[in-house]
Amino acid sequence: MQMSIVVLIISILLFFVLFFGIGFILNMLLRMSWIMALIYPLIAVLIIDKVKFTEYITNSEAAFFELGQKITSLATADILILLSGLAGAIAAGFTIKLLRKNGYQMF
């Protein structure tokens, strides 16, 4: 199914803002500037793959093979949307670093 350009742009903006906001809040509360950027690949795998998380431990060969198949079959629009979420998480880290450098203390 094809995605219209308007839906793609809105999805990219939503993922960026969503993960920027979550990353900003986590960075404030946990005082770790890059926590969301480190957690985001795990979240992306959970979004992409339908395999239970425990399968990666108990039956790792099949689970990682299926994950590889899912990643290679992603459409360009899906990849752009997921990359915008990663960009939002990274932007949250840079924003927190900049705010702390300029003297703003969060919690």
C-alpha distances in whole Angstrom, upper triangle without the diagonal:
4,7,10,13,15,13,13,17,17,16,18,21,20,20,23,25,25,26,28,30,30,31,34,35,35,37,39,40,40,42,40,38,35,34,31,30,31,30,26,25,26,24,21,22,22,18,17,19,19,23,26,28,31,29,30,33,34,32,31,30,27,26,26,25,22,21,21,19,16,17,17,13,12,10,12,11,12,15,16,16,18,20,21,22,24,26,26,28,30,31,32,35,36,36,39,40,41,42,45,46,47,49,46,47,44,46
4,7,10,12,10,10,14,15,14,16,19,19,19,21,24,23,25,27,29,29,30,33,34,34,36,38,39,40,41,39,37,34,34,30,29,31,30,26,25,26,24,21,22,23,19,18,20,22,25,28,29,33,31,31,35,36,34,33,32,30,28,27,26,23,22,22,20,18,18,17,14,13,9,11,9,11,14,14,14,17,19,19,21,23,24,25,27,29,29,31,33,34,35,37,39,39,41,43,44,45,47,45,46,43,45
4,7,8,6,7,10,11,10,12,15,15,16,18,20,20,22,24,25,26,27,30,31,32,33,35,37,37,38,36,34,32,32,28,27,29,28,24,24,25,23,20,21,22,18,17,20,22,25,28,29,33,31,31,35,36,34,33,33,30,28,28,27,24,23,23,21,18,18,18,16,13,10,10,8,10,13,12,12,15,17,16,18,21,21,22,24,26,26,28,30,31,32,34,36,36,37,40,41,42,44,41,42,40,41
4,5,5,6,9,10,11,12,14,15,17,18,20,21,23,24,26,27,28,30,32,33,34,36,38,38,39,37,35,33,33,29,28,31,30,26,26,28,25,22,24,25,21,21,24,25,29,31,32,36,35,35,38,40,38,36,36,34,32,31,31,28,26,26,25,22,21,22,19,16,13,13,10,12,15,14,13,17,18,17,19,22,22,22,25,27,26,28,31,31,31,34,36,36,37,40,41,41,44,41,42,40,42
4,5,5,6,9,10,10,12,14,15,16,18,20,21,22,24,26,27,28,30,31,32,34,36,37,37,36,33,31,31,28,27,30,29,25,25,27,25,22,25,25,22,21,25,27,30,32,33,37,36,35,39,41,39,37,37,35,33,32,32,29,27,27,26,23,22,22,20,17,14,12,9,12,14,12,12,16,16,15,18,20,20,20,23,25,24,26,29,29,29,32,34,33,34,37,38,39,41,39,40,38,40
4,5,5,6,9,10,11,12,14,15,17,18,20,21,22,24,26,27,29,30,31,33,35,36,36,35,32,31,31,27,27,30,29,25,26,28,25,23,25,25,22,22,26,27,31,33,33,37,37,36,40,41,40,38,39,37,34,33,33,31,29,29,28,25,24,24,23,19,16,15,12,14,16,14,13,17,17,15,17,20,20,20,23,24,23,25,28,28,28,31,33,32,33,36,37,37,39,37,39,36,38
4,6,5,6,9,10,10,12,14,15,16,18,20,21,22,24,25,27,28,30,31,33,34,35,33,31,29,29,25,25,28,26,22,23,25,22,20,22,22,18,19,22,24,27,29,30,34,33,33,36,38,37,35,36,34,31,30,31,28,26,26,25,22,21,22,20,17,14,14,10,11,14,12,11,14,16,14,15,19,19,18,21,23,23,24,27,28,27,30,32,32,33,36,37,37,39,37,38,35,37
4,6,5,6,9,10,11,12,14,15,17,18,20,21,22,24,26,27,28,30,32,32,33,31,29,27,27,23,22,25,24,20,21,23,20,17,20,21,17,17,21,23,26,28,28,32,32,31,34,36,35,33,33,32,29,28,28,26,23,24,23,20,19,20,18,14,12,10,7,9,11,9,8,11,12,11,13,16,16,16,19,21,20,22,25,25,25,28,30,30,31,34,35,35,37,35,36,34,36
4,5,5,6,9,10,11,12,14,16,16,18,20,21,22,24,26,27,28,30,31,32,30,27,26,26,23,22,25,24,20,22,24,21,19,22,22,19,20,23,25,29,30,30,34,34,33,36,39,37,35,36,34,32,30,31,29,26,26,26,23,21,22,21,17,15,13,10,12,13,10,9,12,13,10,13,16,15,14,18,19,18,20,23,23,23,26,28,27,28,31,33,33,35,33,34,32,34
4,5,5,6,9,10,11,12,14,15,16,18,20,21,22,24,25,27,28,30,30,29,27,25,25,22,22,25,23,20,22,23,20,18,22,22,18,19,23,25,28,29,29,33,33,33,36,38,37,35,36,35,32,31,32,29,26,27,27,23,22,24,22,19,17,15,12,13,14,12,10,13,14,11,12,16,15,14,17,19,18,19,23,23,23,25,28,27,28,31,32,32,34,32,33,30,32
4,5,5,6,8,10,10,12,14,15,16,18,20,21,22,24,25,27,28,29,27,25,23,23,19,19,22,20,17,18,20,17,15,18,18,14,16,19,21,24,26,26,29,30,29,32,34,33,32,32,31,28,27,28,25,23,24,23,20,19,21,19,15,14,13,9,9,11,9,6,9,11,9,10,13,13,13,15,18,17,18,21,22,22,24,27,27,28,30,32,32,34,31,32,30,31
4,5,5,6,9,10,11,12,14,16,16,18,20,21,22,24,26,26,27,25,23,21,21,18,17,20,19,15,17,19,16,14,18,18,15,16,20,22,25,26,26,30,30,29,32,34,33,31,32,31,28,27,28,26,23,23,23,20,18,20,19,15,14,12,9,9,10,7,5,8,8,6,8,11,10,10,13,15,14,16,19,19,19,22,24,24,25,28,29,30,32,29,30,28,30
4,6,5,6,8,10,10,12,14,15,16,18,20,21,22,24,25,26,24,22,21,21,17,17,21,20,16,19,21,18,16,20,20,17,19,23,25,27,29,28,32,32,31,34,37,36,34,35,34,31,30,31,29,26,26,27,24,22,24,23,19,18,16,13,13,14,11,8,11,11,8,9,12,11,9,13,15,13,14,18,18,17,20,22,22,23,26,27,27,29,27,28,26,28
4,5,5,6,8,10,10,12,14,15,16,18,19,21,22,24,25,24,22,20,20,16,17,20,18,15,18,19,16,15,18,18,15,17,21,22,25,26,26,29,30,29,32,35,34,32,34,32,29,28,30,27,24,26,26,23,21,24,23,19,18,17,14,13,14,12,9,11,12,9,8,12,12,10,12,15,14,14,18,19,18,20,23,23,23,26,28,28,30,27,28,25,27
4,6,5,6,8,10,10,12,14,15,16,18,20,21,22,23,21,19,17,17,13,14,16,15,12,14,15,12,11,15,15,12,14,18,20,22,23,23,26,27,26,29,31,31,29,30,29,26,25,27,24,21,23,23,20,18,21,20,17,16,15,12,11,12,10,7,7,9,6,5,9,9,7,10,12,12,13,16,17,17,19,21,22,23,25,27,27,29,26,27,24,26
4,6,6,6,8,10,10,12,14,15,16,18,20,21,21,19,17,16,16,12,12,16,15,12,14,17,14,13,17,17,15,17,21,23,25,26,25,29,29,28,30,33,33,31,32,31,28,27,29,27,23,24,25,22,20,22,23,19,18,17,14,13,13,11,8,9,9,5,5,7,7,4,8,10,9,10,13,14,14,16,18,19,19,22,23,24,26,23,24,22,24
4,6,5,6,9,10,10,12,14,15,16,18,20,20,19,17,16,16,13,14,17,16,14,17,18,15,16,19,19,17,19,23,25,27,27,26,30,31,30,32,35,35,33,35,34,30,29,31,29,26,27,28,25,23,26,26,22,22,20,17,16,17,14,12,12,12,9,8,11,10,6,9,12,10,10,13,14,13,15,18,18,18,21,23,23,24,22,22,20,22
4,5,5,6,8,10,11,12,14,16,17,18,19,18,17,16,15,11,13,16,14,12,15,16,13,13,17,16,14,17,20,22,24,24,23,27,28,27,29,32,32,30,32,31,28,27,29,27,24,26,27,23,22,25,25,21,21,20,17,16,16,15,12,11,13,10,7,10,11,8,9,12,12,11,14,16,15,16,19,20,20,22,24,25,26,23,23,20,21
4,5,5,6,8,10,10,12,14,15,16,17,15,14,12,12,8,9,12,11,8,12,13,10,11,15,15,13,16,19,21,23,23,21,25,26,25,27,30,30,28,30,30,26,25,27,26,22,24,25,22,20,23,24,20,21,20,18,16,15,14,11,10,11,9,6,7,8,5,5,9,9,8,11,13,13,14,16,18,18,20,22,23,24,21,21,19,20
4,6,5,6,9,10,10,12,14,15,15,14,12,11,12,9,10,13,13,11,14,16,14,15,18,18,17,20,23,25,26,26,25,28,30,28,30,33,33,31,33,33,29,28,30,29,25,27,28,25,23,26,27,23,23,22,20,18,18,16,14,13,12,10,8,9,8,4,5,8,7,5,9,10,9,11,14,14,15,17,19,20,21,18,19,16,18
4,5,5,6,9,10,11,12,14,15,15,13,13,13,10,12,15,14,13,17,17,15,16,20,19,18,21,24,25,27,27,25,28,30,29,31,34,34,32,35,34,31,30,32,31,27,29,31,27,26,29,29,25,26,25,22,21,20,19,16,15,16,13,10,12,12,8,8,11,10,7,11,13,11,11,15,16,15,17,20,20,21,18,18,15,16
4,5,5,6,8,10,11,12,13,13,12,12,10,8,11,13,11,10,14,15,12,14,17,16,16,19,21,23,24,24,22,25,27,26,27,30,31,29,32,32,28,27,30,28,25,27,29,26,24,27,28,25,25,25,22,20,20,19,16,15,16,14,10,12,12,9,8,11,11,8,11,14,13,12,16,17,16,18,21,22,22,19,18,15,16
4,5,5,6,8,10,10,11,10,9,8,7,5,8,10,9,9,13,14,12,14,17,17,17,20,22,24,25,24,22,25,27,25,27,30,31,29,31,31,28,27,30,28,25,26,29,26,24,27,28,25,26,25,23,21,20,19,17,15,15,13,10,10,11,8,5,8,9,6,7,10,10,9,12,14,14,15,18,19,20,17,16,14,15
4,6,5,6,9,10,10,10,8,10,9,8,11,13,13,13,17,18,16,18,21,21,21,23,26,28,29,28,26,29,31,29,31,34,35,33,35,35,31,30,33,32,29,30,32,29,27,30,31,28,29,27,25,24,23,21,19,18,17,15,13,13,13,9,8,10,9,5,7,10,8,7,10,12,11,12,15,16,16,14,13,10,12
4,5,5,6,8,10,10,10,12,10,9,13,15,14,14,18,18,16,19,22,21,21,24,26,27,29,27,25,28,30,29,30,33,35,33,35,35,32,31,34,33,29,31,33,30,29,32,33,30,30,29,27,25,25,24,21,20,20,18,15,15,16,12,11,13,13,9,10,13,11,10,13,15,13,14,17,18,18,14,13,10,11
4,5,5,6,8,8,9,9,7,7,11,12,11,12,16,16,14,17,20,19,20,23,24,26,26,25,22,25,28,26,27,30,32,30,32,33,29,28,32,31,27,29,31,29,27,31,32,29,30,29,27,25,24,24,21,19,19,18,15,15,16,13,10,12,13,9,10,13,12,10,13,16,15,14,18,19,19,16,14,11,11
4,6,5,5,5,5,7,7,8,10,11,12,13,17,17,17,19,21,21,22,25,27,28,29,28,25,27,30,28,29,32,33,31,34,35,31,30,33,32,29,30,33,30,28,32,33,30,31,30,28,26,25,24,22,20,20,18,16,15,15,13,10,11,11,8,7,10,10,7,9,12,11,11,14,16,16,13,12,9,10
4,6,5,8,8,11,10,11,14,15,15,17,20,20,20,22,25,24,25,28,30,31,32,30,28,30,33,31,32,35,37,34,37,38,34,33,36,36,32,34,36,34,32,35,36,33,34,33,31,29,28,27,25,23,23,21,19,18,18,15,13,14,14,10,10,12,11,8,10,13,11,10,14,15,14,11,9,6,7
4,6,8,10,12,11,12,15,16,15,17,20,20,19,22,24,24,25,28,29,30,31,29,26,28,31,29,30,33,35,33,36,37,33,33,36,35,32,34,36,34,32,36,37,34,35,34,33,30,29,29,26,24,24,23,20,20,20,17,15,16,17,13,13,16,14,11,14,16,14,13,17,18,17,14,11,8,7
4,5,8,10,8,10,13,13,13,16,19,18,18,21,23,23,24,27,28,29,29,27,24,26,29,27,27,31,33,31,34,35,31,30,34,33,30,32,35,32,31,34,36,33,35,34,32,30,29,28,26,24,24,23,20,19,20,18,15,16,17,13,12,15,15,12,13,16,15,14,17,19,18,15,13,10,9
4,6,9,9,11,14,14,15,17,20,20,20,23,25,25,26,29,30,32,32,30,27,29,32,30,30,33,35,33,36,37,33,32,36,35,32,33,36,34,32,35,37,34,36,34,33,31,29,29,27,25,24,23,21,19,19,18,15,15,15,12,10,13,13,9,10,13,12,10,13,15,14,12,10,8,9
4,6,6,9,10,10,12,14,17,17,18,20,22,23,24,26,28,30,29,28,25,27,29,27,27,31,32,30,33,34,30,29,32,32,29,30,33,31,29,32,34,31,33,32,31,29,27,26,25,22,21,21,18,16,17,16,12,12,14,11,8,11,12,9,10,13,13,11,14,17,16,15,13,11,12
4,6,8,9,10,12,13,16,17,18,19,22,23,23,25,27,30,30,29,26,28,30,28,29,32,33,31,33,34,31,29,32,32,28,29,32,30,28,31,32,30,31,29,29,27,25,24,23,20,19,18,16,14,14,13,10,9,10,8,5,8,9,6,7,10,11,10,12,15,15,14,13,12,13
4,6,5,6,9,10,13,14,15,16,18,20,20,22,24,27,27,26,23,26,27,25,26,29,30,27,30,31,27,26,29,29,25,26,29,27,24,27,29,26,28,26,26,24,22,21,20,18,16,16,14,11,12,11,8,7,10,8,5,8,10,9,9,13,14,13,15,18,18,17,17,15,17
4,6,5,6,9,11,12,12,15,17,17,18,21,22,24,24,23,20,22,25,22,23,27,28,25,28,29,25,24,27,27,23,25,28,26,23,27,28,26,28,27,26,23,22,22,20,17,17,17,14,12,13,12,9,9,12,10,8,12,13,11,12,16,16,15,18,20,20,19,18,15,16
4,5,5,6,9,10,10,12,14,15,15,18,19,22,22,22,19,22,24,21,23,26,27,25,27,28,24,23,26,25,21,23,25,23,21,24,26,23,24,23,22,20,18,18,17,14,14,13,10,9,11,9,6,8,10,8,8,11,13,12,13,16,17,17,19,21,22,20,19,17,18
4,6,5,8,10,10,11,14,15,16,17,19,22,22,22,20,22,24,21,23,26,27,24,26,27,23,21,24,24,20,21,24,22,19,22,24,21,23,21,21,19,17,16,15,12,11,12,9,7,9,9,5,6,9,9,8,11,13,12,13,16,17,18,19,22,23,21,21,19,20
4,6,7,8,10,11,13,14,16,17,18,21,21,20,17,20,21,18,20,23,24,21,23,24,21,19,22,22,19,20,23,21,19,22,24,22,24,23,23,20,18,19,18,14,14,15,12,10,12,12,9,9,13,12,10,14,16,15,15,19,20,20,21,24,25,23,22,20,21
4,6,6,7,9,10,11,13,15,16,18,18,17,14,17,19,16,18,21,22,20,22,23,19,18,21,21,17,19,22,20,18,21,23,21,23,23,22,19,17,18,17,13,14,15,12,10,13,13,9,11,14,13,12,16,17,16,18,21,22,21,23,26,26,25,23,21,21
4,5,5,6,9,10,10,12,14,17,17,17,15,18,19,17,19,23,23,20,22,22,19,18,20,19,16,17,20,17,15,19,20,17,19,19,18,15,14,15,13,10,10,11,8,7,10,10,7,10,13,12,12,15,17,17,18,21,22,22,24,26,27,25,25,22,23
4,5,5,6,9,10,10,12,15,15,16,13,17,17,14,17,20,20,17,19,19,16,14,17,16,12,14,16,14,12,16,17,15,18,18,18,14,13,14,13,10,10,12,10,8,12,13,11,12,15,15,15,18,20,20,21,24,25,25,27,29,30,29,28,26,27
4,5,5,6,9,10,10,13,13,13,10,13,14,12,14,17,17,15,17,18,14,13,16,15,12,14,17,15,13,17,18,17,19,20,20,16,15,17,16,12,13,15,12,11,15,15,13,15,18,17,17,20,22,22,23,26,27,27,29,31,32,30,29,26,27
4,5,5,6,9,10,12,13,13,11,15,16,14,17,20,20,18,20,19,16,15,18,16,13,16,17,15,14,17,18,16,18,19,18,14,14,15,13,10,12,13,10,10,14,13,11,14,17,16,17,20,21,21,23,25,26,26,29,31,31,29,28,25,26
4,5,5,6,8,11,13,14,12,16,16,15,18,20,20,18,19,18,15,14,16,14,11,13,15,12,10,14,15,12,14,15,14,11,10,12,10,7,9,11,9,9,13,13,12,14,17,17,18,20,22,22,24,26,27,28,30,32,33,31,30,28,29
4,5,5,6,9,9,11,10,13,13,11,14,17,16,14,15,15,11,10,13,11,8,10,12,10,9,13,14,12,15,16,16,13,12,15,14,10,13,15,13,12,16,17,15,17,20,20,21,24,25,25,27,29,30,31,33,35,36,34,33,30,31
4,6,6,7,8,9,8,12,12,11,14,17,16,15,17,16,12,12,15,13,10,13,14,11,12,15,16,14,17,18,18,14,14,17,15,12,15,16,14,14,18,18,16,19,22,21,22,25,26,26,28,30,31,32,34,36,36,34,33,30,30
4,6,8,10,11,12,15,15,15,18,20,19,18,19,18,14,14,16,14,11,14,14,11,11,14,14,12,14,16,14,11,12,14,12,9,13,14,12,13,16,16,16,18,21,20,22,25,25,26,28,30,31,32,34,36,37,34,33,30,31
4,7,9,12,12,16,15,14,18,19,18,16,17,15,12,12,13,10,8,10,10,7,7,11,10,9,11,14,13,9,10,13,12,9,13,15,13,14,17,18,18,20,22,23,24,26,28,28,30,32,33,34,36,38,39,37,36,33,34
4,6,8,9,13,11,11,15,16,14,13,14,12,9,10,11,8,6,9,10,7,8,12,11,11,14,17,17,13,14,17,15,13,16,18,17,17,21,21,20,23,25,25,26,29,30,31,32,35,36,36,38,40,41,39,38,35,36
4,6,9,12,10,11,15,15,14,14,15,13,10,12,13,9,9,12,12,9,12,15,14,14,17,20,19,16,17,20,18,16,19,21,19,20,24,24,23,26,28,28,29,32,33,33,35,37,38,39,41,43,43,41,40,37,37
4,6,8,7,8,11,12,10,11,12,10,7,9,11,8,8,12,12,11,13,16,16,16,19,22,22,18,19,22,21,18,21,24,21,22,25,26,24,27,29,29,30,33,34,34,35,38,39,39,41,44,44,42,41,38,37
4,5,5,8,10,10,10,11,13,12,9,11,14,12,11,15,16,14,16,19,19,19,23,25,25,21,22,25,23,20,23,25,22,22,26,26,24,27,30,29,29,33,34,33,35,38,38,38,41,43,43,41,39,36,36
4,5,6,8,9,10,10,13,12,9,11,14,13,11,15,17,15,16,20,20,20,23,25,25,21,21,24,22,19,22,24,21,21,24,24,22,25,28,27,27,30,31,30,32,35,36,35,38,40,40,38,36,33,33
4,5,5,6,8,9,12,12,9,12,15,14,14,17,19,18,19,22,23,23,27,29,29,25,25,28,26,23,25,27,25,24,28,28,25,28,31,30,29,33,34,33,35,38,38,38,40,43,43,41,39,36,35
4,5,5,5,6,9,8,6,9,12,11,11,14,16,15,17,20,21,21,25,27,28,24,24,27,26,23,25,28,25,25,28,29,27,29,32,31,31,34,36,35,36,40,40,40,42,45,45,43,41,38,38
4,6,6,4,8,8,6,7,10,10,10,13,15,15,16,18,20,20,24,26,27,23,22,25,25,21,23,26,23,22,26,27,24,26,30,29,28,32,34,33,34,37,38,37,39,42,43,41,39,37,36
4,6,5,9,10,9,10,13,14,14,16,18,18,19,22,23,24,28,30,30,27,26,29,28,24,26,29,26,25,29,29,27,28,32,31,30,33,35,34,35,38,39,38,40,43,43,42,40,37,37
4,6,9,10,9,11,14,14,15,17,19,19,21,23,24,25,29,31,32,28,28,31,30,27,29,32,29,28,32,32,30,32,35,34,34,37,39,38,39,42,43,42,44,47,47,45,43,41,40
4,6,6,6,9,10,11,12,14,16,17,18,20,22,23,27,29,30,27,26,30,29,26,28,31,29,28,31,32,30,32,35,35,34,37,39,39,39,43,44,43,45,48,48,46,45,42,42
4,6,5,6,8,10,10,12,14,15,16,18,20,21,25,27,28,25,24,27,27,24,25,28,26,25,29,30,28,29,32,32,31,34,37,36,37,40,41,41,42,45,46,44,43,40,40
4,6,5,6,9,10,11,12,14,15,17,18,20,24,26,28,25,24,27,27,24,26,29,28,26,30,31,29,30,34,34,33,36,38,38,39,42,43,43,44,47,48,47,45,43,43
4,6,5,6,9,10,11,12,14,15,17,19,22,25,26,23,23,27,26,23,25,29,27,26,30,31,30,31,34,34,34,37,39,39,40,43,44,44,46,48,49,47,46,44,44
4,5,5,6,9,10,11,12,14,15,17,21,23,24,21,20,24,23,20,22,25,24,23,27,28,26,28,31,31,31,34,36,35,36,39,40,40,42,45,46,44,43,40,40
4,5,5,6,9,10,10,12,14,15,19,21,23,19,18,22,22,19,20,24,22,21,25,26,24,26,29,29,29,31,34,34,34,37,39,39,40,43,44,42,41,39,39
4,5,5,6,9,10,11,12,15,18,21,22,20,19,22,23,20,22,25,24,23,26,28,27,28,31,32,32,34,36,37,37,40,42,42,43,46,47,45,45,42,43
4,5,5,6,9,10,11,13,16,19,20,17,17,21,21,18,21,24,23,22,26,27,26,27,31,31,31,34,36,36,37,40,41,42,43,46,47,45,44,41,42
4,5,5,6,9,10,11,15,17,18,15,14,18,18,15,17,20,19,18,22,23,22,24,27,27,27,30,32,32,33,36,37,38,39,42,43,41,40,38,38
4,5,5,6,9,10,14,16,18,15,14,18,18,16,17,20,20,19,22,24,23,24,27,28,28,30,33,33,34,36,38,39,40,42,44,42,42,39,40
4,6,5,6,9,12,15,17,14,14,18,19,17,18,22,21,21,24,26,25,26,29,31,31,33,35,36,37,39,41,41,43,45,46,45,44,42,43
4,6,5,6,10,13,14,11,12,15,15,14,16,19,18,18,21,23,23,24,27,28,29,31,32,33,35,37,38,39,41,43,44,42,42,39,40
4,5,5,9,11,13,10,9,13,13,11,13,16,16,16,18,20,20,21,24,25,26,28,30,31,32,34,35,36,38,40,41,40,40,37,38
4,6,9,10,13,11,10,14,15,14,15,18,19,18,21,23,23,24,26,28,28,30,32,34,34,36,38,39,40,42,44,43,43,40,42
4,6,9,12,10,10,14,15,14,16,19,19,19,22,24,24,25,28,29,30,32,33,35,36,38,39,41,42,44,46,44,44,41,43
4,7,8,6,7,10,11,10,12,15,16,16,18,20,21,22,24,26,27,29,30,32,33,35,36,38,39,41,42,41,41,38,40
4,5,5,6,9,10,11,12,14,16,17,18,20,22,23,24,26,28,29,30,32,34,35,36,38,39,41,43,41,41,39,41
4,5,5,6,9,10,10,12,14,15,16,18,20,21,22,24,26,27,28,30,31,32,34,36,37,38,41,39,40,38,40
4,5,5,6,9,10,11,13,14,15,17,19,20,21,23,25,26,27,29,30,31,33,35,36,37,39,37,38,36,38
4,5,5,6,9,10,11,13,14,16,17,19,20,22,23,25,26,28,29,30,32,34,35,36,38,36,37,34,36
4,5,5,6,9,10,11,12,14,15,16,18,20,21,22,24,26,27,28,30,32,33,34,36,35,35,33,35
4,6,5,6,9,10,10,12,14,15,16,18,20,21,22,24,26,26,28,30,31,32,34,33,34,32,34
4,5,5,7,9,10,11,13,15,15,17,19,20,21,23,25,26,27,29,30,31,33,31,32,30,31
4,5,5,7,9,10,11,13,14,16,17,19,20,22,23,25,26,28,29,31,32,30,31,28,30
4,5,5,6,9,10,10,12,14,15,16,18,20,21,22,24,26,27,28,30,29,29,27,29
4,5,5,6,9,10,10,12,14,15,16,18,20,21,22,24,25,26,29,27,28,25,28
4,5,5,6,9,10,11,13,14,15,17,19,20,21,23,24,26,27,25,26,23,25
4,5,5,6,9,10,11,13,14,16,17,18,20,21,23,25,26,25,25,23,25
4,5,5,6,9,10,10,12,14,15,16,18,20,21,22,24,23,24,22,24
4,5,5,6,9,10,10,12,14,15,16,18,20,21,23,21,21,19,22
4,5,5,7,9,10,11,13,14,16,17,19,20,22,20,20,18,20
4,5,5,6,9,10,11,12,14,16,17,19,20,19,20,18,21
4,5,5,6,9,10,10,12,14,15,16,19,17,18,17,20
4,5,5,6,9,10,10,12,14,15,17,15,15,14,16
4,5,5,6,9,10,11,12,14,16,14,15,13,16
4,6,5,6,9,10,10,12,14,14,15,14,18
4,5,5,6,9,10,11,13,11,13,12,15
4,5,5,6,8,10,11,9,10,9,12
4,6,5,6,9,10,10,11,11,14
4,5,5,6,9,9,11,12,16
4,5,5,7,5,8,9,13
4,5,5,5,6,8,11
4,5,7,9,12,15
4,6,9,12,15
4,6,10,13
4,6,10
4,6
4
